[in-house]
Amino acid sequence: MSDFLQAHDLPATIETEEALEELLSRPTVWLPQLLEQAPGDIMVLGVGGKVGPTLARMAKRAAPNKRVIGVARFSEKGLRERLESWGIETISCDLLDRSALEALPDVPNIVYMAGKKFGTEVDPSFSWAMNTHVPAMVAERFHKSRIVAFSTLCVYPFAPISGGGWDESVQPSAAGDYATSCAGRERMFSYFSRQHNTPGRLIRLNYAIDMRYGVLYDIARWVMDGTPIPIGTAYASVIWQGDSNAQILGALAHATTPTSPLNVGGPEHMSVRLVAEEFGRKFGRKPVYEGVEAETGWYNTTLAAQRLYGYPTVSLARMVDWVADWVQRDMPSHNKPTHYEEREGQF
């Protein structure tokens, strides 16, 4: 098996969580060269989320001579030890603690992943603190570094699906506390980038797919369980998390001054009805739908990322097959719905 993520070398099925973690963290063939163009070590702030561990592991696999440092509160049992077993250094830090943030080492390359989405309606103030206040402190503290920061497609206004979605020139026009605070995150990184000439990128991420989580998992589970599928959001842009990890890390070599947005997602807008019918065929179940397809949604185009990286390695068909097999075998889930169908911005 290749050390790199390549379309001709993908397994027909992902047997275990260990195999899944390995595949999610396997670098693309072009990533090592890009990381060479971003001199210095890499620090991942907020490494403890769903995506952070595989992204940090990929960085270490693609650039074994760089120090890769993962920073989080490490509330999940065993995560710190797992990261360290992969050669990743770890630092426990609450990013809301200014003194702890100041004590972090100076590192040339920062990937900022911290944030708060789900539960925003319960305590909007905490989401605003994590999504706007912390980014301001990080942008100021690491103004001499390159900073690639996670954002979201939800900062965009709804777009008509007939137009293919918004490109990066469209300004944020968010709805709800989560999306509005994420627009604030972008503004903070942009402000300090302009103040200090800090190079960076703002990653407007669509829906990254993990067998245990994601839009495809949600739809497959609904089909399997006979749960009505909300069809108002008729399309979604999905990308294999390994491909999105590589594109996000590669953005360190494509940083701009001042920082600028980059949409990361699948090359196509996936029809929810199409994949539901495909899961139904595989499971021998007839999908049940509720609602009516709307003509608009959070849709954007990933042409700019395709010009930088080419097409993602893992196709939509392959992801559908993997997820169907995973669900049929009743394999583990994160039990965290994506709420991709949400249209009012309440997460």
Disulfide bonds with the S-S distance in Angstrom:
none
